[in-house]
Every structure is written in structure tokens, then in C-alpha cells.
């Protein structure tokens, strides 16, 4: 155990590439940051639109489907999937020939429920979402949504818009609650980057509307649209009222839906925009599945042996440094759960595995860009990643917590996590359920 404690998440430093050779099956670590305001982009943001009318985010709304990998929005539907859909009580599909099907819904597949918001508040919430939340979990095609909001042809579906509103309002509400706890006097919004003021009861109203929309979707498991998956992901990330059981059910559903339309598989002959969206959605599903499993110290259901979609690459994700770094750490966390906590883990090999995996965590942190290191950049994302790093360390040392040297390291990591969250404050809402899971993993009696 003494050797195991020699280099516990060392002081941040640059590591040579050779140091990370042992991470061959965890390659793809990357990261990223910042972006533009929505208010201005609603009028001026046209450069990035390009051919958004044919991108996955928009074409997802079309009723024409195909039974092969050329399906306009899923790239994955099969004949047997349509056979099951045809028998659904709330919809039918007309065979148009040449592998094409036209949906003829008896009942509309989208709910009549709609979040009614003041237009300015709605714009402010979308602005806040894309500025503060989207860089960390980029599960929506930003340019496509901008275009849809501007042209309204077609407009974004109620489910996705309501999920975006709820995500933004939940994060703002959490930050406001923290501010009220620290000061009786609250300042008005003085800059375009200030969060909007929320009317009382807005978060609860949006949550109820989103629940109604998702509940009334036409068999979402048999009809897994990208926008439905996005809506469920955003709810899982930012709805702080979900119980662990509810989260587990929703995440399990979204994993199955993602696999059903082959989000976890590499698909050729599609645009770079659509490839990026599919990659972002799948690896966010992966983050949700693995971190919720880590919270309960159970084995995730995702088998990376069946996954061949590319990991996010730092050089290709200039706006999402925190996201790419979290995906990379989550990849290591999956190995921690499989090699230390799995029922098939061999007890006599656990200490060796812990030492090896601890080295991976150490390399991951020391190779983060300077913008994501607490020692060089005082940012909320840097503090969040430091706390995530030490939560992985806690999981590694937990089997040896009865040993005094290990106990002291566990206490040290818990202290670092608590200090990090103290600096993040109310902004922890932007990191969604992952921040909450980390906090619960170190609360009361520790991990």
C-alpha cells in the first residue's frame, strides 16, 4: 500500500507522451471552452447555418423513414423495427416501396402540451443554455436550433425546447438559491451574461410540462427520435428532483434507444455535423450511465467492445474542453468499476489493478490543458474536473479504507472535493447530475 500512495494525483504538471502509453485503451482524451451569445445570433448568426435544413437535428422531424442505414434521422432502422411499429396501437406506416415508409399517426406522436413563456424570457433561457450549459454537454446541434428558432420551418419540437428551458431554469434556480444563502441583497441583471430573473414556480411548471410531453410521446422506445433522446438526456442531467430510481430508469431507456438507432456505431457517408452530433449524444449517454453506476458501485450495462464511434478528440472539440476531459475520465471510471467492483473481479488482483488505474487517473489529470488545471486557471470547470478526479480516487481506495495510510488519503481527497465545490458554489448546477452524484459520494460517511 505504501507504493500505492506515492503519487496520488500529483501536483499538476505536463507529462511526456510516453508516460501515458499505458492508457492505450483509453486514448482520445480531449477538452474545450466558451461560445457566443444567443440574443445576437438570433439575428446575425448565419455563417454557421450552412445546410442545416438537411442536418440530423432538423431532418429528425420528417415523417419519411427508411429501413436501412440511410434513414434520414436514425441511420439504423431495420425492417423488424418497422414491423413492430406497424402493430403499435397509436400509429401506422405506409410502405412506399424502395425501403421507404410514411408515418400515418392515428394520434400525433408529439404532445399538445407546450411551455408558454414570455418571448423575451424564452430567448434568455435559450441564451443561457447555450452559453453556460451547452459547452459541457453539447447534445444539441446549436446552429440548427438557432436556424429553426429564426425561420420556424420547422420550429424545434416542444419536447426539446421545453427540455432546454428546464435545463437553463434549473441551473439558474440553483445558482440563485446559493446566492440568497450568501447574501440577503441580490443585484439585478446588469450584463448580457447575467442569468435572467425567473418568475415563481417556473421550474416546477416546466418540469410538469416536460413530463407530460414525454409521457404522451408515441412509444418512444419503438420510435426513438434524436430529439426524444435529447429531451430525456437533458432531463436526466438537469432535473434535480429525479430520484435515483427514476434517473436509473430514464438512463436505461436512453441507453437502449441510443443503441437501437446505432448511436454507438460509426456510420460512414454522413456529414461532419451529423457525426459530431451523434458522437456528442452517445458519449453523454455514456457519461450518465457510468457515473450513476459509480454512485451505486455497480457495473454499467454499456459494453465498449460493441462501441466503435470515435471518442471526442481535443483538437476537434475547441468549444468543449471540459466535455472531452470528462469523457476521458469516465472511460477510466468504467475500468475502475469493472476491475475493482465487478462481481467477477478477482480479489487477489484488486491491489494491482488499483495501482495501475490510479496511475491512469494521475496521467489524465496531469495531461489536462492548462485552462483546466486549478493551479493555472481558477474556473468552475477546472474545479469540477478536480472534484471528479478525486471522486475516482476515492472509488479506487475505498476497498482499502480500513488501512490507516489509505484512510488519510481518502480524507485528503474528500477535503479537496469539498473545497472544490465550495469554490464552484451555485454554479454546480451547470454540471448537472454529475456534480450531485459526486457530492453524494463524499457526503456523510464518505464513499
C-alpha positions, 0 to 999 in steps of 0.5 A: 500500500505504501507504493500505492500512495506515492503519487496520488494525483500529483501536483499538476504538471505536463507529462511526456507522451510516453508516460501515458502509453499505458492508457492505450485503451483509453486514448482520445482524451480531449477538452474545450471552452466558451461560445457566443451569445444567443440574443445576437445570433438570433439575428446575425448568426448565419455563417454557421447555418450552412445546410442545416435544413438537411442536418440530423437535428432538423431532418429528425422531424420528417415523417419519411423513414427508411429501413436501412442505414440511410434513414434520414434521422436514425441511420439504423432502422431495420425492417423488424423495427418497422414491423413492430411499429406497424402493430403499435396501437397509436400509429401506422406506416405506409410502405412506399416501396424502395425501403421507404415508409410514411408515418400515418399517426392515428394520434400525433406522436408529439404532445399538445402540451407546450411551455408558454413563456414570455418571448423575451424570457424564452430567448434568455433561457435559450441564451443561457443554455447555450452559453453556460450549459451547452459547452459541457454537454453539447447534445444539441446541434446549436446552429440548427436550433438557432436556424429553426428558432429564426425561420420556424420551418420547422420550429424545434419540437416542444419536447426539446425546447421545453427540455432546454428551458428546464435545463437553463431554469434549473441551473439558474434556480440553483445558482440563485438559491446559493446566492440568497444563502450568501447574501440577503441583497441580490443585484439585478441583471446588469450584463448580457451574461447575467442569468435572467430573473425567473418568475415563481414556480417556473421550474416546477411548471416546466418540469410538469410540462416536460413530463407530460410531453414525454409521457404522451410521446408515441412509444418512444422506445419503438420510435426513438427520435434524436430529439426524444433522446435529447429531451430525456438526456437533458432531463436526466442531467438537469432535473434535480428532483429525479430520484435515483430510481427514476434517473436509473430508469430514464438512463436505461431507456436512453441507453437502449434507444441510443443503441437501437438507432446505432448511436454507438456505431460509426456510420460512414457517408454522413456529414461532419455535423451529423457525426459530431452530433451523434458522437456528442449524444452517445458519449453523454449517454455514456457519461450518465450511465457510468457515473450513476453506476459509480454512485451505486458501485455497480457495473454499467450495462454499456459494453465498449467492445460493441462501441466503435464511434470515435471518442471526442478528440481535443483538437476537434472539440475547441468549444468543449474542453471540459466535455472531452476531459470528462469523457476521458475520465469516465472511460477510466471510471468504467475500468475502475468499476469493472476491475475493482467492483465487478462481481467477477473481479478477482480479489487477489488482483484488486491491489494491482489493478488499483495501482495501475488505474490510479496511475491512469487517473494521475496521467489524465489529470496531469495531461489536462490543458492548462485552462483546466488545471486549478493551479493555472486557471481558477474556473468552475470547470477546472474545479469540477474536473478536480472534484471528479478526479478525486471522486475516482480516487476515492472509488479506487481506495475505498476497498482499502479504507480500513488501512490507516495510510489509505484512510488519510488519503481518502480524507485528503481527497474528500477535503479537496472535493469539498473545497472544490465545490465550495469554490464552484458554489451555485454554479454546480448546477451547470454540471448537472447530475454529475456534480450531485452524484459526486457530492453524494459520494463524499457526503456523510460517511464518505464513499 
